[in-house]
Amino acid sequence: MKNKFKSYAPLVIFAFNRPDKLNALLESLEKNLEFKHSELIFYIDNVKLKSEKSLHNEVINVASKDWKCNSKIININESNVGLKKNIINGVNKTFKTHETGIFLEDDLIVSENFLYFMNKSLTKYKNNSNVMHISGYNYPFLIGKKTDSYFTTIMNCWGWSTWRDRWTNNENFIENRISILENKRRRKFNAFGFEKDFESQLIRNENKELETWAIYWYQYIFLNDGLCLQPVKTLVKNNGMDGSGERKVNSNLYNTKINYKKVKNFPHNIKFLIFYKFQVIIFFIYKKFRKNFIKFLRF
């Protein structure tokens, strides 16, 4: 394979106590041609309970396998710091030595063309500061070609990448700066008024009812009029929608088939086009009213 990129972004993986899921992620990454050129960096959180020690050791064993990457670093936390701190610390540490990074939690499965999309995007939009985030995941049901990508104002964090100069300018992972905005701006943040959970996450974090990181990264992107690049058809599947993760999520709404086609078309117009904006709105309308919609269909 010819080296199509000046450099390959490191693959940064956050893991806890799910060795089988971590192994599945790495097997899917290994099918990417770019994997053998990539540095693999693990941030493994330590156990909460003594009963989890065996799972913790299995996770380390999976990370220690002879994966066919360029190089590998395994970082193991001395104590349990939780998902939010593990991710923020890992991203910050990565950007001390690298200009870019590709970040994945252990419960994801990726397409064999996921790394091509990430590295190509990081190279193509390096000098476009309005492009702040690249996501490998996309919502189900969107219409379009499997080889296309588009810009959106809404951030997804299931398999993502960014640049050091975008990430390091954000120092806020605790303060809600959305609820003080005028209603029109708040509605836009909340998927044009159809996804109140975005602002709700900020409020629940402030009230110590929740401890998450991604909503603050989205907040920063939004407040700085940033854009996020996504494939029209998802290159990532969340394999942790079985309640096994730290947040105990169990939902089929976001499940969709992985696109194994190579994304070749990258937008020149750095803008959230109305064609995709309309589809995203429809998705969130469906999400909001899906229970009534299902009842209607059954009736």
C-alpha positions as CSV (number, residue, x, y, z in Angstrom):
1,M,0.0,0.0,0.0
2,K,1.3,3.4,-0.9
3,N,1.6,6.0,1.9
4,K,-1.3,8.3,1.0
5,F,-0.9,10.5,4.0
6,K,2.1,12.5,5.3
7,S,1.6,10.8,8.7
8,Y,-1.0,8.5,10.2
9,A,-2.9,9.7,13.3
10,P,-2.4,7.5,16.4
11,L,-5.3,5.2,17.4
12,V,-6.2,6.0,20.9
13,I,-8.4,3.4,22.6
14,F,-10.2,3.8,26.0
15,A,-10.9,0.5,27.8
16,F,-12.3,-0.7,31.1
17,N,-13.6,-4.1,31.9
18,R,-14.9,-5.5,28.6
19,P,-12.2,-7.7,27.1
20,D,-14.4,-9.4,24.5
21,K,-15.6,-6.0,23.1
22,L,-12.1,-4.6,23.1
23,N,-10.9,-7.7,21.1
24,A,-13.7,-7.2,18.6
25,L,-12.8,-3.6,18.1
26,L,-9.2,-4.4,17.5
27,E,-10.0,-7.2,15.1
28,S,-12.2,-4.7,13.1
29,L,-9.4,-2.1,13.1
30,E,-6.8,-4.7,12.0
31,K,-8.8,-5.2,8.8
32,N,-8.0,-1.5,7.8
33,L,-5.0,-1.2,5.5
34,E,-3.8,1.8,7.5
35,F,-3.6,-0.1,10.8
36,K,-0.1,-1.4,10.1
37,H,1.2,2.2,9.8
38,S,-0.6,3.4,12.9
39,E,0.6,3.8,16.5
40,L,-1.8,2.1,19.0
41,I,-2.2,3.8,22.3
42,F,-4.3,2.3,25.1
43,Y,-5.7,4.1,28.2
44,I,-7.0,1.3,30.5
45,D,-8.9,2.4,33.5
46,N,-8.4,0.4,36.7
47,V,-11.0,-1.5,38.6
48,K,-13.7,-0.2,40.9
49,L,-14.2,-3.5,42.8
50,K,-11.8,-6.3,43.6
51,S,-14.3,-8.7,41.8
52,E,-13.4,-6.9,38.5
53,K,-9.7,-7.7,38.7
54,S,-9.9,-10.8,36.5
55,L,-11.7,-8.8,33.8
56,H,-9.1,-6.0,34.2
57,N,-6.3,-8.5,33.6
58,E,-8.1,-9.9,30.5
59,V,-8.3,-6.4,29.1
60,I,-4.6,-5.9,29.6
61,N,-4.0,-9.3,27.9
62,V,-6.1,-8.3,24.9
63,A,-4.2,-5.0,24.6
64,S,-0.9,-6.9,24.9
65,K,-1.6,-9.2,21.9
66,D,0.6,-9.0,18.8
67,W,-1.7,-6.6,16.9
68,K,-0.2,-5.8,13.5
69,C,0.2,-2.1,14.1
70,N,3.3,0.1,13.7
71,S,3.8,0.5,17.5
72,K,2.0,0.2,20.7
73,I,1.8,1.9,24.1
74,I,-0.3,0.6,27.0
75,N,-1.2,3.1,29.8
76,I,-2.9,1.7,32.9
77,N,-4.4,4.0,35.5
78,E,-3.2,3.4,39.0
79,S,-6.8,3.7,40.3
80,N,-10.3,3.9,38.8
81,V,-10.8,7.5,37.4
82,G,-14.0,6.9,35.5
83,L,-14.8,7.2,31.8
84,K,-14.9,11.0,31.6
85,K,-11.5,11.6,33.3
86,N,-9.9,8.7,31.4
87,I,-10.9,10.1,28.1
88,I,-10.0,13.7,28.8
89,N,-6.7,12.7,30.3
90,G,-6.0,10.4,27.3
91,V,-6.8,13.0,24.7
92,N,-4.8,15.7,26.5
93,K,-1.8,13.4,26.8
94,T,-2.0,12.4,23.1
95,F,-1.9,16.0,22.0
96,K,1.3,16.6,24.0
97,T,3.1,14.6,21.3
98,H,0.8,14.4,18.3
99,E,-1.0,16.9,16.1
100,T,-3.9,14.6,15.4
101,G,-5.6,11.7,17.0
102,I,-8.3,9.1,16.3
103,F,-10.3,8.2,19.5
104,L,-12.3,5.1,20.2
105,E,-14.1,3.5,23.2
106,D,-13.8,-0.2,23.6
107,D,-17.4,-1.1,22.6
108,L,-17.2,0.0,19.0
109,I,-16.9,-2.0,15.7
110,V,-15.5,-0.1,12.6
111,S,-15.5,-0.6,8.9
112,E,-12.4,-1.7,7.1
113,N,-12.4,1.8,5.5
114,F,-12.8,3.7,8.8
115,L,-9.1,4.6,9.1
116,Y,-8.9,5.8,5.5
117,F,-11.8,8.2,6.1
118,M,-10.3,9.5,9.3
119,N,-6.8,10.0,8.0
120,K,-8.0,11.5,4.7
121,S,-10.3,13.9,6.5
122,L,-7.6,15.0,9.0
123,T,-5.3,15.7,6.0
124,K,-7.8,17.4,3.8
125,Y,-9.3,19.8,6.4
126,K,-6.1,20.4,8.4
127,N,-6.1,24.1,7.5
128,N,-9.8,24.7,7.8
129,S,-10.2,25.8,11.4
130,N,-14.0,25.8,11.1
131,V,-13.9,22.0,10.8
132,M,-13.4,20.9,14.3
133,H,-14.4,17.3,14.6
134,I,-14.7,14.2,12.4
135,S,-17.0,11.4,13.3
136,G,-17.1,7.8,11.9
137,Y,-20.6,7.2,13.1
138,N,-23.8,8.6,11.6
139,Y,-27.5,8.2,12.4
140,P,-29.6,5.6,10.7
141,F,-32.0,6.3,7.9
142,L,-30.1,9.1,6.1
143,I,-30.5,9.2,2.4
144,G,-27.4,9.4,0.2
145,K,-24.5,7.6,-1.4
146,K,-22.3,5.3,0.7
147,T,-19.2,7.0,-0.8
148,D,-20.3,10.5,0.4
149,S,-19.7,12.6,3.5
150,Y,-21.2,15.9,4.7
151,F,-20.8,18.6,7.3
152,T,-23.2,19.0,10.3
153,T,-23.3,21.2,13.4
154,I,-24.1,18.2,15.6
155,M,-21.3,16.2,17.1
156,N,-21.1,12.4,17.4
157,C,-18.4,10.7,19.4
158,W,-18.6,7.1,18.5
159,G,-15.2,6.8,16.7
160,W,-14.0,10.4,16.2
161,S,-10.9,12.4,15.5
162,T,-9.7,16.0,15.7
163,W,-6.6,18.2,15.7
164,R,-4.5,19.4,18.6
165,D,-5.1,23.1,17.8
166,R,-8.9,22.6,17.9
167,W,-9.1,20.5,21.1
168,T,-6.6,22.3,23.3
169,N,-8.5,25.6,23.0
170,N,-11.4,24.1,25.0
171,E,-10.7,24.2,28.8
172,N,-14.3,23.8,29.9
173,F,-15.7,20.4,30.8
174,I,-17.8,21.4,33.7
175,E,-19.8,24.6,32.9
176,N,-23.1,24.8,31.2
177,R,-22.9,27.8,28.8
178,I,-26.0,27.0,26.7
179,S,-28.9,27.6,29.1
180,I,-28.1,31.3,29.4
181,L,-28.4,31.8,25.6
182,E,-31.4,33.2,23.8
183,N,-34.1,30.6,22.9
184,K,-33.3,30.6,19.2
185,R,-29.7,29.7,19.8
186,R,-30.6,27.1,22.5
187,R,-33.1,25.4,20.0
188,K,-30.3,25.2,17.4
189,F,-28.0,23.5,20.0
190,N,-30.8,21.1,20.8
191,A,-31.1,19.7,17.2
192,F,-33.4,22.6,16.2
193,G,-35.6,22.1,19.3
194,F,-36.2,18.3,18.8
195,E,-33.5,16.9,21.1
196,K,-33.8,18.4,24.6
197,D,-31.4,15.7,26.0
198,F,-28.4,17.8,24.8
199,E,-29.0,20.7,27.1
200,S,-30.4,18.3,29.7
201,Q,-27.0,16.6,29.8
202,L,-25.3,19.8,30.7
203,I,-27.9,20.5,33.4
204,R,-27.6,17.0,34.9
205,N,-23.8,17.3,34.8
206,E,-24.0,20.6,36.7
207,N,-26.3,18.9,39.3
208,K,-23.9,16.0,39.7
209,E,-26.5,13.5,38.4
210,L,-24.3,12.7,35.4
211,E,-20.6,12.7,34.6
212,T,-19.9,12.9,30.9
213,W,-17.4,14.6,28.7
214,A,-18.7,14.7,25.1
215,I,-21.5,17.2,25.6
216,Y,-18.9,19.8,26.6
217,W,-16.9,19.1,23.5
218,Y,-20.1,19.5,21.5
219,Q,-20.9,22.7,23.4
220,Y,-17.5,24.1,22.5
221,I,-17.8,23.3,18.9
222,F,-21.3,24.8,18.8
223,L,-20.4,28.0,20.5
224,N,-17.5,28.5,18.1
225,D,-19.6,27.9,15.0
226,G,-17.6,24.8,14.3
227,L,-18.6,22.0,11.9
228,C,-18.3,18.2,12.1
229,L,-17.7,15.9,9.2
230,Q,-19.6,12.6,9.0
231,P,-20.0,9.9,6.4
232,V,-23.5,9.7,5.0
233,K,-23.6,6.0,5.9
234,T,-22.0,5.0,9.2
235,L,-18.6,3.5,9.4
236,V,-19.0,2.6,13.1
237,K,-21.4,0.5,15.1
238,N,-21.8,0.7,18.8
239,N,-21.4,-2.8,20.2
240,G,-22.2,-1.8,23.7
241,M,-25.9,-1.2,23.5
242,D,-26.5,-4.2,25.8
243,G,-26.2,-2.4,29.1
244,S,-22.6,-3.5,29.6
245,G,-21.1,-0.1,29.6
246,E,-20.5,2.4,32.4
247,R,-23.6,4.4,31.3
248,K,-25.7,1.2,31.0
249,V,-27.3,2.3,27.7
250,N,-29.6,-0.2,26.1
251,S,-31.2,1.0,22.9
252,N,-31.7,-0.1,19.4
253,L,-32.5,3.3,18.0
254,Y,-29.0,4.1,17.0
255,N,-28.1,0.7,15.7
256,T,-27.5,0.6,12.0
257,K,-25.5,-1.5,9.5
258,I,-21.9,-0.6,9.0
259,N,-21.0,0.8,5.6
260,Y,-18.0,-1.1,4.2
261,K,-17.7,1.1,1.1
262,K,-14.8,3.6,0.9
263,V,-15.9,7.2,1.4
264,K,-14.3,9.0,-1.5
265,N,-16.4,12.2,-1.8
266,F,-15.4,15.0,0.6
267,P,-17.3,18.3,0.5
268,H,-15.6,21.4,-0.7
269,N,-18.3,23.6,0.6
270,I,-17.7,24.0,4.3
271,K,-21.4,24.2,5.3
272,F,-24.3,22.3,6.8
273,L,-26.3,21.8,3.6
274,I,-30.1,22.0,3.8
275,F,-30.4,18.5,2.2
276,Y,-28.7,16.9,5.2
277,K,-30.1,19.4,7.7
278,F,-33.6,18.4,6.8
279,Q,-32.8,14.7,7.2
280,V,-31.1,15.2,10.6
281,I,-34.2,17.1,11.8
282,I,-36.5,14.3,10.6
283,F,-34.4,11.8,12.6
284,F,-34.7,13.8,15.8
285,I,-38.4,14.2,15.2
286,Y,-38.8,10.5,14.8
287,K,-36.6,9.9,17.9
288,K,-38.8,12.3,19.9
289,F,-42.2,10.8,18.8
290,R,-41.2,7.3,17.9
291,K,-43.2,5.6,20.7
292,N,-46.4,7.3,19.5
293,F,-45.4,6.5,15.9
294,I,-45.0,2.8,16.7
295,K,-48.3,2.7,18.5
296,F,-49.9,4.4,15.4
297,L,-48.5,1.8,13.1
298,R,-49.6,-1.1,15.3
299,F,-53.1,0.4,15.5
